[in-house]
Amino acid sequence: MKLIRYTTRNSAGSVLIVSLCTALVLGILLAGYLVYTQTQNISVAKSQSWNAAITVAEAGVEEALAHLNRNAPYFDPVEGTNNLACNGWTNLGNNRYGCPRRYLGQNFYDVTITLVGLTPIIDSIGYVYEPGLQASAPRIMFASAGVEIPAGYQARKVRIFTKIDSMFAVAMAARSTINLNGNNITCDSFDSADPNYSENGRYPTGNVNKTKDKGDVATNGEILNTLNLGNANIKGQAKTGPGGTINIGPQGSVGSRAWVEGGNRGIQPGWSANDMNVVFPPVTLPNTTWYPKSKDNKNINGVLYDYVFTQSGDFCISSGGNILVTNGVTVRLRVISNFKMTGNDDRIVIKPDASLKLYMEGASFQVSGQGVVNETGNAANFYYYGLPSNTELKLSGNAAFVGAIYAPNADFSLGGGGNNNYDFVGASVTKTVTMNGHFNFHYDENLARIGAYRGFIPTLWTED
């Protein structure tokens, strides 16, 4: 019998082959793991850069908003966008404005503002440097912006749509208390820019179907009975500040047109709130030259006018008096001391196609008699701005008013009321409101679109 003998050399060779194969497999696995780890690191780095680019783009948005609102509040809407080519920003044409590229270390952003009426659009692209991103990597093109991404960078683009933050967002607003003590007080709304809810731009007297229910009454007050509605009929919402309460009489009604006109009493569910928290900035005088206006003492159609304005401009008078602004004239008028009109023929007359912005520095503004005769019928043609020194604003007798009042330091009182329901057309923002007698308050919703505003705020955000 022949026996087969295994040598030590053959055994050693087999072990070596097995060891080499094992090492090869382990090497392949280790290399694969290292490649996987590297890929994960690159992916994480790209993700971090991708997210960081949004933060850089947001910095551009913040700068653009600050540039838009650098002189806010705007008591003349034109002032909001009439001088964006300043502070390093330049006019790029086609209503676009841009600033120099802003660097944040190796990162940077490009931002532009495009004017579309009173709704500017902000485009901001944030770039973040990523060392691991190869220079030969394909570049991304933002077709809408016409911008190519530099090699070695991640980029994100955001587009922000904005709108004006109106000071006349409600019919009647107050920083403190509102007391509607009279009888037959009503508040509703219409839209002078919509023929379906106005008559040739005027309040649709006698046509209730053209009225609306945005006659909101609101106060920042946070105390008991800060909003006393009495027996008023409010076609709109009632709002107070946090902790404020609403007091309504047994015949009072607050809610939609259908609710109020249907004879319902009390507050309609969902038509009240206690989250009012609005900042009402003080009025500042426009940066202009105010030309002193001497008295004219002109008799026109049997009325003696103290001041007659036949040319547009910025003027200054020491106190009140009968005022006439003639056709096609635009006037900004600064009144330094108290303004009081009490006679039956006392009035401020604004002729068709004319407009008046009155800046009141005096402590008291009182109007009775004929009141403010705004023959345009449009509240946007008469703005009353009470500076911080203006603490009293009073309408009494049969004084009708068509205009917008912004006097956040003034106590506003309305007494009497006319012989029809065309008492107050426009909007008001004051410190307090006290209403006695018979008064109808009609809010022009168009003032929220074209009136004075606190500044621009974002409404929509999109990302690329």
C-alpha positions in Angstrom: 0.0 0.0 0.0 1.4 3.3 -1.1 0.9 6.3 1.1 0.7 9.9 -0.1 2.9 12.2 1.8 1.9 15.9 2.1 4.8 18.2 2.4 5.1 21.3 4.6 5.8 23.4 1.6 2.4 22.6 -0.1 0.6 23.4 3.2 2.4 26.7 3.5 1.5 27.7 -0.1 -2.2 27.0 0.5 -2.2 29.2 3.6 -0.5 32.0 1.7 -3.0 31.9 -1.1 -5.9 31.9 1.3 -4.3 34.8 3.2 -3.8 36.8 0.1 -7.4 36.3 -1.0 -8.6 37.3 2.4 -6.5 40.4 2.4 -7.7 41.3 -1.1 -11.3 40.9 -0.1 -10.7 43.0 3.0 -8.8 45.6 1.0 -11.7 45.8 -1.5 -14.2 46.2 1.4 -12.0 48.8 3.1 -11.5 50.7 -0.1 -15.2 50.6 -0.7 -16.0 51.8 2.8 -13.5 54.6 2.4 -15.0 55.6 -0.9 -18.5 55.4 0.7 -17.3 57.6 3.6 -15.7 60.1 1.3 -18.9 60.2 -0.8 -21.0 60.7 2.3 -18.7 63.5 3.5 -18.9 65.2 0.1 -22.7 64.8 0.2 -23.0 66.2 3.7 -20.7 69.1 2.7 -22.8 69.8 -0.3 -26.0 69.7 1.7 -24.5 72.0 4.3 -23.4 74.4 1.6 -26.8 74.1 -0.1 -28.5 75.1 3.2 -26.0 77.7 4.0 -26.6 79.4 0.7 -30.2 80.1 1.7 -28.9 81.9 4.8 -26.6 84.1 2.7 -29.4 84.8 0.3 -31.6 85.8 3.2 -28.9 88.4 4.2 -29.5 89.9 0.8 -33.2 90.0 1.3 -32.7 91.7 4.7 -30.5 94.4 3.0 -33.1 95.0 0.2 -36.0 95.3 2.7 -33.9 97.7 4.8 -33.2 99.7 1.7 -36.8 99.9 0.7 -37.8 100.9 4.2 -34.9 103.2 5.0 -37.1 106.2 5.3 -40.3 104.5 6.4 -43.0 105.3 7.4 -44.1 106.8 4.1 -46.9 109.4 4.4 -46.7 109.8 0.6 -46.6 106.5 -1.3 -44.4 108.0 -4.0 -41.7 108.6 -1.4 -41.3 104.9 -0.9 -39.7 104.1 -4.2 -38.7 107.4 -5.8 -35.0 107.4 -4.8 -33.7 103.8 -4.6 -30.5 104.7 -6.5 -28.6 105.8 -3.3 -26.5 104.3 -0.5 -24.4 102.4 -3.1 -27.4 101.0 -5.0 -27.6 101.8 -8.7 -30.3 101.9 -11.4 -29.9 98.9 -13.6 -32.7 100.0 -16.0 -36.2 98.6 -16.5 -37.2 99.6 -12.9 -34.4 97.4 -11.5 -32.0 98.4 -8.8 -29.0 96.6 -7.5 -26.2 96.9 -4.9 -22.5 95.9 -5.2 -21.7 92.3 -4.5 -21.6 91.8 -0.7 -18.9 89.4 0.6 -19.3 87.5 3.9 -15.8 85.9 4.1 -15.6 83.7 1.0 -19.3 83.7 0.6 -21.3 86.5 -1.1 -24.7 87.5 -2.4 -26.2 89.5 -5.2 -29.5 91.2 -4.7 -31.8 93.4 -6.8 -35.1 95.2 -6.4 -37.6 95.4 -9.3 -40.4 97.9 -9.0 -43.8 96.7 -10.0 -46.1 99.5 -8.8 -46.3 99.5 -5.1 -45.4 95.8 -4.9 -41.5 95.6 -5.3 -40.0 92.2 -6.0 -36.7 91.2 -4.4 -34.3 88.7 -6.0 -31.4 87.5 -3.9 -28.8 84.8 -4.8 -26.5 83.5 -2.1 -23.2 81.8 -3.0 -21.3 79.5 -0.6 -17.8 78.4 -1.2 -17.3 74.6 -1.1 -13.6 73.5 -1.2 -14.5 69.9 -2.2 -16.5 71.0 -5.2 -14.3 70.4 -8.2 -13.6 73.3 -10.5 -14.5 71.1 -13.5 -18.0 70.5 -12.1 -20.9 71.7 -14.2 -22.1 75.2 -13.5 -25.8 75.8 -12.8 -27.6 78.6 -14.6 -30.5 80.6 -13.1 -32.2 81.3 -16.4 -34.6 83.8 -14.8 -31.8 85.8 -13.4 -29.3 85.3 -16.2 -26.6 84.4 -13.7 -24.0 81.6 -13.9 -22.8 80.0 -10.7 -19.0 80.3 -10.3 -17.1 77.0 -10.1 -16.4 75.8 -6.6 -19.6 77.4 -5.2 -23.1 76.3 -4.3 -25.9 78.8 -4.9 -29.5 79.4 -4.0 -31.9 82.0 -5.2 -34.9 83.4 -3.4 -37.6 85.7 -4.7 -39.7 87.8 -2.3 -42.9 89.5 -3.3 -43.8 92.5 -1.1 -46.6 94.9 -0.5 -47.2 98.1 1.4 -48.1 97.7 5.1 -51.0 100.2 5.2 -51.7 102.6 8.0 -55.3 102.6 6.9 -56.0 98.9 7.1 -59.2 99.4 9.1 -62.0 102.0 9.2 -61.4 103.4 12.6 -58.3 102.6 14.7 -57.1 103.9 18.0 -54.0 103.4 20.2 -56.2 103.5 23.3 -60.0 103.6 23.9 -62.9 103.9 21.5 -66.3 105.0 22.8 -69.3 105.1 20.5 -71.9 106.8 22.7 -74.3 108.2 20.2 -77.5 106.9 18.6 -77.9 105.5 15.1 -74.1 105.2 14.7 -73.2 103.0 11.7 -69.9 101.9 10.2 -69.5 100.1 6.8 -67.2 100.2 3.8 -67.0 100.6 0.1 -64.3 100.7 -2.5 -63.7 103.9 -4.5 -61.6 101.9 -7.0 -64.3 99.4 -7.8 -67.4 100.5 -9.7 -69.3 97.5 -8.3 -68.9 99.0 -4.8 -69.0 102.8 -5.4 -70.8 105.4 -7.5 -68.2 107.1 -9.7 -65.6 106.6 -7.0 -67.9 108.0 -4.3 -69.7 106.4 -1.4 -72.9 104.8 -2.9 -75.5 106.7 -0.8 -78.8 105.0 -0.9 -77.5 101.8 -2.6 -76.8 99.4 0.2 -76.0 96.6 -2.3 -72.9 98.5 -3.2 -71.6 98.7 0.3 -69.3 96.2 2.0 -68.6 94.9 5.5 -65.0 95.9 6.2 -65.9 98.7 8.4 -63.6 97.3 11.1 -63.2 99.2 14.4 -59.9 98.4 16.2 -57.9 99.5 19.2 -54.5 98.5 20.7 -56.1 98.9 24.1 -55.6 96.2 26.7 -57.9 97.3 29.4 -61.5 96.5 30.5 -64.1 98.0 28.1 -61.4 99.4 25.9 -63.8 99.2 23.0 -67.3 100.5 23.9 -69.6 100.1 20.9 -72.8 101.1 22.6 -75.7 100.5 20.2 -73.8 101.0 17.1 -74.2 98.9 13.9 -70.8 97.8 12.8 -70.6 96.1 9.4 -67.1 94.7 10.1 -65.0 93.3 12.8 -64.3 94.6 16.3 -60.7 94.2 17.6 -58.8 95.0 20.8 -55.3 94.4 22.1 -54.5 91.3 24.2 -56.5 91.4 27.4 -58.8 94.2 26.0 -62.6 93.7 26.2 -65.5 94.8 24.0 -68.7 96.3 25.5 -71.8 96.3 23.3 -75.3 97.6 24.1 -78.5 95.7 23.8 -79.3 97.2 20.4 -75.7 97.0 19.1 -74.7 94.7 16.2 -71.3 93.7 14.9 -70.7 91.4 11.9 -71.3 90.8 8.2 -73.8 92.8 6.2 -76.2 89.9 6.3 -75.9 89.7 10.1 -76.4 93.4 10.7 -79.0 94.0 8.0 -80.8 90.9 9.2 -81.6 92.6 12.5 -79.3 90.4 14.6 -78.0 91.8 17.9 -74.6 91.3 19.6 -71.4 90.2 17.9 -71.5 87.6 15.2 -69.3 84.6 15.9 -65.9 85.0 14.3 -66.2 88.8 13.9 -64.2 89.9 17.0 -60.6 89.4 18.1 -58.3 90.5 20.9 -55.0 90.2 19.0 -54.6 93.7 17.8 -51.0 94.8 18.2 -50.0 97.4 15.7 -47.3 100.1 15.9 -48.5 103.5 14.8 -45.3 105.5 14.1 -45.3 109.3 14.7 -45.8 111.7 11.8 -42.7 113.5 10.6 -42.6 116.5 8.3 -41.5 115.8 4.7 -38.0 117.0 3.9 -38.9 120.0 1.8 -38.8 123.8 1.8 -42.1 125.2 3.2 -43.0 128.5 1.6 -44.9 131.0 3.9 -48.4 131.7 2.6 -49.8 135.1 3.2 -53.6 135.7 3.5 -55.5 136.3 0.3 -58.8 137.4 1.8 -60.6 136.7 -1.5 -64.4 136.6 -1.9 -65.3 133.8 -4.3 -69.0 133.1 -5.0 -70.0 134.9 -1.8 -67.5 133.1 0.5 -64.5 134.9 2.0 -61.5 132.7 1.8 -58.4 133.4 3.9 -56.2 131.3 1.8 -56.6 130.5 -1.9 -54.2 128.1 -3.5 -53.9 128.3 -7.3 -50.5 126.7 -7.7 -49.1 123.4 -6.5 -46.4 123.4 -3.8 -45.4 123.1 -0.2 -46.8 125.9 1.9 -46.9 127.0 5.6 -49.5 129.0 7.5 -49.4 130.1 11.1 -53.0 129.2 12.0 -56.4 128.2 10.5 -58.9 129.9 8.3 -61.1 129.3 5.3 -59.1 127.4 2.7 -59.7 126.9 -1.1 -57.6 124.6 -3.2 -58.5 125.2 -6.8 -58.8 122.7 -9.7 -55.8 120.7 -10.6 -53.7 121.9 -7.7 -51.8 119.7 -5.3 -50.8 121.3 -2.0 -48.9 120.1 1.1 -49.8 122.5 3.9 -48.1 122.9 7.2 -50.1 124.5 10.0 -47.9 125.7 12.9 -50.5 126.6 15.6 -54.1 125.8 16.4 -56.7 125.5 13.7 -60.3 126.4 14.5 -63.3 127.0 12.3 -66.7 127.6 13.9 -68.7 129.8 11.7 -71.5 128.6 9.5 -69.5 129.5 6.4 -66.1 128.2 7.6 -64.8 125.4 5.5 -61.9 123.8 3.7 -62.8 123.4 0.0 -60.9 121.0 -2.3 -62.0 121.4 -5.9 -62.3 118.5 -8.4 -58.9 117.2 -9.5 -57.2 119.0 -6.5 -55.6 117.4 -3.5 -54.5 118.6 0.0 -52.2 117.0 2.6 -52.4 119.0 5.8 -49.6 118.6 8.4 -50.9 119.8 11.8 -48.3 121.0 14.3 -50.7 122.9 16.5 -52.2 121.2 19.5 -55.9 121.5 18.4 -57.8 121.2 15.2 -61.5 122.0 15.4 -63.9 122.1 12.5 -67.6 122.7 12.5 -69.7 124.7 10.0 -69.4 123.3 6.6 -66.3 121.2 7.6 -64.1 119.8 4.9 -65.8 120.1 1.5 -63.9 117.6 -0.6 -65.6 118.1 -4.0 -63.6 115.2 -5.5 -65.6 112.8 -3.3 -62.4 110.8 -2.9 -60.9 110.4 0.5 -57.4 110.0 -1.0 -57.5 113.7 -2.1 -57.4 114.9 1.5 -55.0 113.6 4.1 -54.8 115.0 7.6 -51.5 114.2 9.4 -51.2 115.2 13.1 -47.7 115.6 14.3 -46.8 114.4 17.9 -47.8 117.9 19.2 -51.3 117.6 17.8 -53.4 116.2 20.7 -57.0 117.3 19.9 -59.1 116.7 16.8 -62.7 117.7 16.8 -65.5 117.5 14.2 -68.9 118.9 15.3 -72.2 120.3 14.1 -73.0 119.4 10.5 -69.3 119.2 9.5 -69.0 116.5 6.8 -65.6 115.0 6.2 -64.2 113.1 3.2 -60.6 112.2 3.8 -58.1 110.2 5.8 -56.9 111.1 9.3 -53.6 109.9 10.8 -53.0 111.6 14.1 -51.7 108.9 16.6 -51.4 111.4 19.5 -54.8 113.1 19.1 -58.0 112.5 21.0 -60.6 112.4 18.2 -64.2 113.5 19.0 -67.1 113.5 16.7 -70.4 115.1 17.7 -73.6 116.0 16.0 -73.9 114.5 12.5 -75.4 115.8 9.3 -78.9 115.6 7.9 -77.9 112.6 5.7 -75.7 109.5 6.1 -72.7 111.1 4.3 -70.9 112.2 7.6 -67.5 110.6 7.5 -66.0 109.0 4.4 -62.4 107.7 4.6 -60.5 106.3 7.6 -59.0 107.4 10.8 -56.1 106.5 13.1 -55.9 108.4 16.4 -55.1 108.0 20.1 -58.7 107.8 21.2 -62.1 108.1 19.6 -65.3 109.5 21.2 -68.4 109.7 19.1 -71.7 111.3 20.2 -74.9 112.0 18.3 -75.8 110.7 14.9 -72.8 109.6 12.8 -72.2 107.4 9.8 -68.7 106.2 9.2 -67.8 104.9 5.7 -64.4 103.2 5.2 -62.9 103.5 1.7 -61.0 100.2 1.3 -58.9 101.7 -1.5 -57.0 103.7 1.1 -55.3 100.4 2.2 -53.8 100.1 -1.2 -52.8 103.7 -2.0 -52.7 105.5 1.3 -49.8 106.2 3.8 -48.0 103.1 5.0 -45.5 101.9 7.5 -43.2 100.3 5.0 -43.0 97.2 2.8 -43.5 93.7 4.1 -43.1 90.2 2.4 -46.1 88.5 1.1 -44.7 85.5 -0.8 -41.4 83.6 -0.8 -40.1 81.3 -3.5 -36.8 79.4 -3.8 -34.7 78.0 -6.6 
